[in-house]
Amino acid sequence: LDKLDTAVAREAALSSQLENHCDTLSTGWWSYEWCHRKFVRQFHVDVSQGTMDPVWSLGAYNYSVITNGTNGPLAGQEGGKGAS
């Protein structure tokens, strides 16, 4: 394998370790939850009622592969070789 193939394989191996992993950070009034390849959200925990309110989506993961029709994924795209 050349250096690029090795780097792509290493990134895939490291990324797979994060599958189904979520983490939460609480800082003051707000808490943040990040779930690998799923979503990021911001929320406030109302301890007296045991609820999360409000909950704001800060983004959702949308996997897609763009191909050129002949050689598979384009460079710089998810699943492709190269970086943009």
Backbone as a printed PyTorch tensor [residue, N CA C, xyz], in Angstrom:
tensor([[[  0.8400,  -1.1980,   0.0000],
         [  0.0000,   0.0000,   0.0000],
         [  0.8770,   1.2510,   0.0000]],

        [[  0.4290,   2.2520,  -0.7330],
         [  1.1750,   3.4970,  -0.6980],
         [  0.7730,   4.3000,   0.5450]],

        [[  1.4290,   5.4440,   0.7450],
         [  1.1820,   6.2430,   1.9610],
         [ -0.2650,   6.7020,   2.0770]],

        [[ -0.8690,   7.0860,   0.9490],
         [ -2.2500,   7.5500,   0.9840],
         [ -3.2030,   6.4220,   1.3740]],

        [[ -3.0170,   5.2450,   0.7860],
         [ -3.8550,   4.0950,   1.1350],
         [ -3.7050,   3.7420,   2.6080]],

        [[ -2.4750,   3.8070,   3.1120],
         [ -2.2170,   3.5100,   4.5210],
         [ -2.9190,   4.5260,   5.4190]],

        [[ -2.8570,   5.8020,   5.0520],
         [ -3.5090,   6.8520,   5.8450],
         [ -5.0230,   6.6820,   5.8330]],

        [[ -5.5870,   6.3430,   4.6840],
         [ -7.0410,   6.1410,   4.5820],
         [ -7.4660,   4.9470,   5.4230]],

        [[ -6.6970,   3.8650,   5.3710],
         [ -7.0180,   2.6690,   6.1650],
         [ -6.9270,   2.9730,   7.6570]],

        [[ -5.9230,   3.7470,   8.0550],
         [ -5.7640,   4.1000,   9.4790],
         [ -6.9250,   4.9680,   9.9590]],

        [[ -7.3180,   5.9490,   9.1360],
         [ -8.4360,   6.8100,   9.5010],
         [ -9.7090,   5.9960,   9.6410]],

        [[ -9.9390,   5.0510,   8.7500],
         [-11.1340,   4.2120,   8.8220],
         [-11.1330,   3.3630,  10.0860]],

        [[ -9.9710,   2.8330,  10.4610],
         [ -9.8720,   2.0160,  11.6690],
         [-10.1380,   2.8540,  12.9150]],

        [[ -9.5720,   4.0690,  12.9640],
         [ -9.7900,   4.9440,  14.1190],
         [-11.2390,   5.4060,  14.1920]],

        [[-11.8200,   5.7560,  13.0510],
         [-13.1940,   6.2250,  13.0130],
         [-14.1680,   5.1330,  13.4390]],

        [[-13.8870,   3.8960,  13.0770],
         [-14.7920,   2.8030,  13.4360],
         [-14.8630,   2.5970,  14.9480]],

        [[-13.8240,   3.0030,  15.6670],
         [-13.8370,   2.8760,  17.1250],
         [-14.8390,   3.8350,  17.7660]],

        [[-15.2510,   4.8630,  17.0270],
         [-16.2100,   5.8360,  17.5440],
         [-17.6590,   5.4840,  17.2190]],

        [[-17.8830,   4.4190,  16.4570],
         [-19.2450,   4.0260,  16.1020],
         [-20.0910,   3.8600,  17.3640]],

        [[-21.3120,   4.3940,  17.3130],
         [-22.2660,   4.3460,  18.4310],
         [-21.7440,   5.0030,  19.7000]],

        [[-20.8070,   5.9420,  19.5560],
         [-20.2610,   6.6420,  20.7230],
         [-20.8780,   8.0290,  20.8200]],

        [[-21.3260,   8.3870,  22.0100],
         [-21.8450,   9.7210,  22.2950],
         [-21.1080,  10.2630,  23.5140]],

        [[-21.0290,  11.5720,  23.6010],
         [-20.4030,  12.2000,  24.7590],
         [-21.1820,  13.4640,  25.0900]],

        [[-21.2400,  13.7980,  26.3710],
         [-21.9720,  14.9660,  26.8320],
         [-21.0510,  15.8820,  27.6180]],

        [[-21.1960,  17.1720,  27.3850],
         [-20.4530,  18.1950,  28.1150],
         [-21.4530,  19.1340,  28.7540]],

        [[-21.3600,  19.3090,  30.0680],
         [-22.2320,  20.2440,  30.7680],
         [-21.3990,  21.4390,  31.1990]],

        [[-21.8860,  22.6120,  30.8420],
         [-21.1750,  23.8370,  31.2010],
         [-22.1910,  24.9170,  31.5460]],

        [[-22.3590,  25.1630,  32.8250],
         [-23.3380,  26.1590,  33.2500],
         [-24.7540,  25.7250,  32.9360]],

        [[-25.5280,  26.6280,  32.3610],
         [-26.9270,  26.3890,  32.0380],
         [-27.0990,  25.3360,  30.9490]],

        [[-26.1840,  25.3320,  29.9710],
         [-26.3180,  24.4710,  28.7950],
         [-25.5130,  23.1980,  28.9040]],

        [[-26.0210,  22.1630,  28.2630],
         [-25.2940,  20.9060,  28.0710],
         [-25.2750,  20.6310,  26.5750]],

        [[-24.2530,  19.9130,  26.1440],
         [-24.0830,  19.5950,  24.7270],
         [-23.8730,  18.0970,  24.5970]],

        [[-24.5040,  17.5090,  23.5970],
         [-24.3270,  16.0870,  23.3390],
         [-23.8690,  15.9070,  21.9020]],

        [[-22.7920,  15.1630,  21.7200],
         [-22.2500,  14.8220,  20.4120],
         [-22.3210,  13.3160,  20.2580]],

        [[-22.9220,  12.8440,  19.1800],
         [-22.9700,  11.4190,  18.8540],
         [-22.3250,  11.2370,  17.4880]],

        [[-21.2500,  10.4570,  17.4710],
         [-20.4560,  10.2680,  16.2590],
         [-21.3260,   9.8360,  15.0840]],

        [[-21.2120,  10.5860,  14.0120],
         [-21.9460,  10.3450,  12.7720],
         [-23.4630,  10.2910,  12.9660]],

        [[-23.9540,  11.0240,  13.9630],
         [-25.4040,  11.0860,  14.1930],
         [-25.8680,  12.5290,  14.3310]],

        [[-25.4770,  13.2040,  15.4350],
         [-25.9690,  14.5600,  15.6620],
         [-25.1450,  15.2760,  16.7290]],

        [[-25.3920,  16.5920,  16.8080],
         [-24.9010,  17.4250,  17.9000],
         [-26.0960,  18.2370,  18.3650]],

        [[-26.3030,  18.3020,  19.6730],
         [-27.4230,  19.0860,  20.1760],
         [-27.0410,  19.8070,  21.4590]],

        [[-27.8040,  20.8550,  21.7340],
         [-27.6250,  21.6880,  22.9190],
         [-28.9310,  21.6390,  23.6950]],

        [[-28.8240,  21.5270,  25.0120],
         [-30.0530,  21.4530,  25.8010],
         [-29.8040,  21.9390,  27.2210]],

        [[-30.9040,  22.2220,  27.8920],
         [-30.8760,  22.5770,  29.3120],
         [-31.5860,  21.4780,  30.0790]],

        [[-30.9820,  21.0130,  31.1500],
         [-31.6010,  19.9860,  31.9870],
         [-32.3330,  20.6840,  33.1280]],

        [[-33.6390,  20.4930,  33.1760],
         [-34.4480,  21.0040,  34.2800],
         [-34.4640,  19.9260,  35.3540]],

        [[-33.5990,  20.0680,  36.3300],
         [-33.4200,  19.0420,  37.3600],
         [-34.6970,  18.8360,  38.1690]],

        [[-35.4360,  19.8990,  38.4400],
         [-36.6440,  19.7790,  39.2620],
         [-37.7290,  18.9280,  38.5800]],

        [[-37.7730,  18.9680,  37.2380],
         [-38.7880,  18.2000,  36.5230],
         [-38.2060,  16.9620,  35.8330]],

        [[-36.8900,  16.8440,  35.8370],
         [-36.2500,  15.7070,  35.1940],
         [-36.4120,  15.6920,  33.6820]],

        [[-36.4300,  16.8850,  33.0920],
         [-36.6120,  16.9850,  31.6480],
         [-35.4760,  17.7730,  31.0090]],

        [[-35.3670,  17.6270,  29.6980],
         [-34.4390,  18.4340,  28.9120],
         [-35.2770,  19.4410,  28.1410]],

        [[-35.1320,  20.7150,  28.4780],
         [-35.9330,  21.7360,  27.8260],
         [-35.2280,  23.0740,  27.9130]],

        [[-34.9900,  23.7630,  26.8380],
         [-35.2450,  23.3560,  25.4620],
         [-34.1280,  22.4560,  24.9210]],

        [[-34.4030,  21.8090,  23.7890],
         [-33.4050,  21.0050,  23.0760],
         [-33.2550,  21.6270,  21.6920]],

        [[-32.0110,  21.9830,  21.3480],
         [-31.7280,  22.6040,  20.0590],
         [-30.8030,  21.7040,  19.2590]],

        [[-31.1740,  21.4200,  18.0320],
         [-30.2920,  20.6700,  17.1430],
         [-29.2130,  21.6100,  16.6250]],

        [[-27.9610,  21.1930,  16.7400],
         [-26.8510,  21.9720,  16.1960],
         [-26.3040,  21.3250,  14.9250]],

        [[-26.9580,  20.2640,  14.4850],
         [-26.5750,  19.6200,  13.2390],
         [-26.8100,  18.1300,  13.2820]],

        [[-27.0050,  17.5650,  12.1070],
         [-27.1970,  16.1250,  11.9750],
         [-26.2710,  15.6080,  10.8860]],

        [[-25.8000,  14.4070,  11.0520],
         [-24.8980,  13.7820,  10.0950],
         [-25.6950,  13.1960,   8.9500]],

        [[-25.2590,  13.4760,   7.7400],
         [-25.9110,  12.9540,   6.5490],
         [-24.8350,  12.3570,   5.6640]],

        [[-24.6980,  11.0530,   5.6770],
         [-23.6720,  10.3670,   4.8980],
         [-24.0740,  10.2950,   3.4360]],

        [[-23.1630,  10.6940,   2.5650],
         [-23.3880,  10.5300,   1.1380],
         [-22.0390,  10.3670,   0.4540]],

        [[-22.0540,   9.6610,  -0.6280],
         [-20.8510,   9.4590,  -1.4260],
         [-21.1290,  10.0170,  -2.8080]],

        [[-20.2560,  10.8900,  -3.2590],
         [-20.3870,  11.4730,  -4.5870],
         [-19.4030,  10.7450,  -5.4970]],

        [[-19.9050,  10.2400,  -6.6080],
         [-19.0260,   9.5130,  -7.5250],
         [-18.9880,  10.2050,  -8.8750]],

        [[-17.9510,   9.8920,  -9.6320],
         [-17.8370,  10.4530, -10.9750],
         [-18.3520,   9.4740, -12.0230]],

        [[-18.9200,   8.3680, -11.6010],
         [-19.5210,   7.4190, -12.5080],
         [-18.5740,   6.3660, -13.0640]],

        [[-17.2610,   6.5560, -12.8700],
         [-16.3290,   5.5820, -13.4350],
         [-15.3180,   5.0550, -12.4270]],

        [[-14.8820,   5.9060, -11.5240],
         [-13.7930,   5.5130, -10.6270],
         [-14.1790,   5.4990,  -9.1590]],

        [[-15.4570,   5.4810,  -8.8270],
         [-15.8470,   5.4630,  -7.4250],
         [-15.8790,   6.8620,  -6.8400]],

        [[-15.7560,   6.9810,  -5.5160],
         [-15.8580,   8.2700,  -4.8300],
         [-14.7970,   9.2550,  -5.3160]],

        [[-15.1690,  10.5170,  -5.3940],
         [-14.2420,  11.5770,  -5.7750],
         [-13.3000,  11.8930,  -4.6340]],

        [[-12.1080,  12.3510,  -4.9480],
         [-11.1330,  12.7440,  -3.9170],
         [-11.7400,  13.8150,  -3.0350]],

        [[-11.5120,  13.7000,  -1.7410],
         [-12.0120,  14.6690,  -0.7860],
         [-13.4220,  14.4090,  -0.3100]],

        [[-14.0920,  13.4200,  -0.8610],
         [-15.4430,  13.0810,  -0.4460],
         [-15.3980,  11.9040,   0.5080]],

        [[-16.4180,  11.7870,   1.3430],
         [-16.5210,  10.6780,   2.2870],
         [-16.3730,   9.3740,   1.5280]],

        [[-15.4560,   8.5230,   1.9730],
         [-15.2540,   7.2410,   1.3370],
         [-14.2480,   7.2870,   0.2100]],

        [[-13.7710,   8.4810,  -0.1490],
         [-12.8140,   8.6160,  -1.2470],
         [-11.4050,   8.8070,  -0.7680]],

        [[-10.4690,   8.8060,  -1.6940],
         [ -9.0680,   9.0580,  -1.3580],
         [ -8.8080,  10.5450,  -1.5240]],

        [[ -7.8610,  11.0430,  -0.7760],
         [ -7.4510,  12.4300,  -0.9130],
         [ -8.1410,  13.3190,   0.0800]],

        [[ -7.6480,  14.5020,   0.2040],
         [ -8.2070,  15.4750,   1.1400],
         [ -8.5550,  16.7310,   0.3900]],

        [[ -9.5830,  17.4090,   0.8590],
         [ -9.9370,  18.6650,   0.2160],
         [ -9.4820,  19.8230,   1.0590]]])
